[in-house]
């Protein structure tokens, strides 16, 4: 291995090998968690892009309410487990964008979903899997 460090010339094969090594290193880092954290910072941290204690509470409250809503709308414990285990940053992005477009059609500037009178005043969510 010291041959590659002390070599005077670098071949294309050596460069591809180094690229493969870097890709393996990136695979070791849990990129999904980093991307999800960045998405949460974008939504909850606000303009300063710093998650303070209140922003963390908002994020955890949102996640808890989301899990509760998934539990209430799931048909069984198995359906709930599959939905929770497969929930990703793509699903979170779909929920946020659906919620924003849903609220924009009712009240300009509001980030809350509409309240429907047919559901007894409860909030209507547009879930991507329904």
C-alpha angles and dihedrals in degrees: 000000000000087000090072093051097048098038117124094212130042116210127206089252090056090049092050090049091052090049090051090051091052090050090053090051091051088051090057091058111077097242093175092064092047092050092046091050091050091050091051090049090052092052103036108025096065127202096332091057090218120122105222124181095274091050089051089052091050091049094048091046091051091049092049093049090047091052090048091051091049089050093050094047097042118101096220144355089266092054090049092050093050092048093049096044092049097042108122141172088270090060091047090051091050091050094049094047093045090048092050095046090045092052094043091062091058111032122014112232094014121123095192122100119247122275112231120209092208090065094052094263094306121142117265114220126193103223115197095221095055 
